[in-house]
Amino acid sequence: MDVDGCRIVITSSNPENVPKRVRGGGTVCELAFHDPVGGFAAYWVEPDHSEATEVGAPEEGTCAVHIGNKWILAEVLEVGRRELSIRIPNVAIPGPGDAGAPVAQNERVVGMLYMYFLEDDCVGRAVRMDVIEERTERALKRLRGRQRARSIRP
């Protein structure tokens, strides 16, 4: 994701154990910040080692969720202010390693899967990517403000 001139990788995160570095595609990425409320962590990535993903606004209807290295057709049941409610077919039930799976509509990522309920008619929840993008922009502005404040101190 490109945000305010920076390229970052977004992952789902456990509030108690956020790695300082992650490896993706042979590249080591350093932690930029962790958002425990949003349930995600952002890592700096070099632009020449990555490709930015188009982010879009979600809508009710057909979507695709990337589970187990393949795209599965699913349905966005409800679009909330911060999250999506998604029905995923029971033939493609996500496992523990599928947290953070992208949810796509119209060739754009609109959400990031974070939880799944079998008892609730195979319904999952995803954080809206436009919400993640907005929270990321605010966090990067705060980081830049702190950096500027440190650089002008005597």
N, C-alpha and C positions, 0 to 999 in steps of 0.2 A: 504494500500500500504506500503510495506517495502522499505525504502530508506536509504541507508548508515547506517544501523544498528538501525534505528528508525522506529516505526510504526506510521503512520498517516492516518487520514480520510480526504478525499478530498470532498468538497462540492462546488457547484456553489455559487457565492456571488454577492450581490449588492454592488457596490463600495462605497456607502454612509452609509451602515448600516451592519456592520459585527459583529455578536455576539462574545463576549469574551469566551463564553462557549456554547456548544451544548450538547444535551442528545441524545444518541443513544443506543438502546438495554439495557436501564437501567444504562448506564455508562455516567458520565459527562466527556466531553472532552474539554480541554483548547486550546485556539487559539495558534497555533505555529507561523503562519504568514498569511498575506493576499496578494494576487497577483492581484492588480486591472487591470493590463494589460491582464493577462490570464483569469480573471473573475472567480477566485476560491479562496477558503480559505482552509488552512490545519490546522487540529487539532490533538494534541497528543492523542494517545489511548494506553491503556495497551495491550500488546500482548495476555495476557490470556483472554481478553474480546473481542477479535476480530479475524478475519481470513483475511489474506492477499489475495488480488485479483491479479490474473495474468494479466499483461498488455502486449498488443501486438501491432504490427504495422498494421495500417489499409490498406485495399485494396478495390478497386472498386468491387461491387457485393453485394450479399445477406448479411444482418446483422440482428440483433435483437435489439430492443430498449425496455427498461423496462418502461412501461407507465401504470399508474393506477393499480399497483400491478400484472401486467402480462407482459410477453414478447410478443412483436408484431414483426412480420416479416416486414422488410423494406429493402431499397436498398441504398448502398453508391454509389452516382452518381459520385462524384469527391473527390479525396484526394489531399488537398492542403498542403502547407508547415506547416501550423499551425492548420488548421481546416478541417472538413469533410462536404460535402454537402449530405444530406440524404433525400430520398423521403419516407414519412411515409403514409400509407394508410389513406384516409380521414375517415374511420370508427374508427380510433384510434387517433384522433387529440389530441395532448398533451394540458393540461391545464396549468394555471399559476404555480401550485405546482409541475409540472413535470420538471422544470429546474434542471439540474444536473443528469437527467436520464442516466444510463449507456448505451452505444452502444457496442454490443459484436459481435465478429466474431471469429470463430474457438476456442470457449470456453475461449476467452480472452477479456478483456475490451479494446476497441480501441479508445473510445471517450466518451465525456460527453456533452449531449444535452444542448444548452444554448439559442436557439432561434428557432422560427418556423413561417413560412410565409404561410398563407392560400391563399393569392393572387398569390403566385408564384408556383402554381401547387403542393401544400402541401409539400413544401421543407423546411427542417430544417437545422440547422447548429450545429455542435458539435466541441468542442475543442479536438484535438488529445491527447490521454492519454500519448503517448510517449513524447509529448511536455510538458505536465503537469509534468511528471516524471522528465524530464531534468530541468525545472524551479525550481521544488521542491528541487532537489539535490543542485542546485546553492544557493538557499535561505538557506538551512540547513547549508551549508558550511560557508556562511556569518554569520549566527547566532552563529555557533561554534567559528568562528574567533573573534566575539565580546565578547563571553563568556571568551575565553582565554585571550583577551586583558584586560578585567576587573579583572581577577584573578591575573594578574601579576603587576597590579598597586599598588604602595605603599600605 
